[in-house]
Amino acid sequence: MMCLTVEAGGLISYGAPTSDAYRLAGNYAGRILKGEKPADLPVQQTVKIELVINLQTAKILGLAIPPTLLALADEAIE
């Protein structure tokens, strides 16, 4: 899933996908609704980290994105 800040014109985003945060929140809510105490729930982190680059913004700013960085990117917006 694409990062919203990069989609809105940001240059680069590196972090957990928004969909993973929603999924984890849903898991927590489901466990609490089933009767578990929030204090007993473990802290969870997303496993996937995405690198998203907006090439249009880079072009407007006059930046050249190195090919090695583009190869590492999960998604590049043209």
C-alpha positions in Angstrom: 0.0 0.0 0.0 1.3 3.4 -1.0 2.2 6.0 1.7 -0.2 8.8 1.7 2.4 11.6 2.3 4.3 10.5 -0.8 1.1 10.2 -2.8 0.3 13.8 -1.8 3.6 15.1 -3.1 6.2 14.1 -0.5 9.6 13.0 -1.7 10.4 9.9 0.2 8.7 7.8 2.9 10.3 5.0 4.9 8.2 3.2 7.4 5.4 0.8 8.1 2.5 0.6 5.7 -0.8 2.2 7.0 -2.6 -1.0 6.3 -0.5 -2.9 8.8 -1.3 -0.3 11.5 -5.0 -0.8 10.8 -4.6 -4.5 11.0 -2.8 -4.4 14.3 -5.4 -2.0 15.7 -8.1 -4.4 14.6 -6.4 -7.3 16.3 -6.1 -5.4 19.6 -9.7 -4.3 19.4 -10.9 -7.8 18.8 -8.9 -9.2 21.7 -10.2 -6.5 24.0 -13.8 -7.1 22.9 -13.3 -10.8 23.7 -12.5 -9.9 27.3 -8.7 -9.6 27.4 -7.3 -6.8 29.6 -5.4 -4.2 27.6 -2.6 -4.2 30.1 -2.0 -7.9 29.4 -1.7 -7.5 25.6 1.8 -7.5 24.2 3.3 -4.6 22.3 3.4 -5.5 18.6 5.3 -3.9 15.8 4.9 -4.3 12.1 7.3 -6.6 10.3 7.2 -4.9 6.9 8.9 -1.6 6.2 8.3 0.2 2.9 10.5 2.6 1.0 8.4 4.8 -1.4 9.9 7.4 -3.7 8.0 10.1 -5.6 9.9 10.7 -8.8 7.7 13.6 -9.9 8.6 15.5 -6.8 12.3 14.6 -7.2 12.2 16.0 -10.8 10.5 19.2 -9.6 13.1 19.7 -7.0 15.9 19.0 -9.5 17.1 15.9 -7.5 18.6 12.8 -9.2 17.6 9.6 -7.4 20.5 7.1 -7.6 19.6 3.9 -9.4 20.7 1.9 -6.4 18.2 3.7 -4.2 15.5 3.1 -6.8 16.3 -0.6 -6.9 15.8 -0.8 -3.1 12.4 1.0 -3.3 9.3 -1.0 -2.8 7.4 1.5 -4.9 8.3 4.5 -7.2 5.6 7.0 -8.2 6.2 8.3 -11.7 
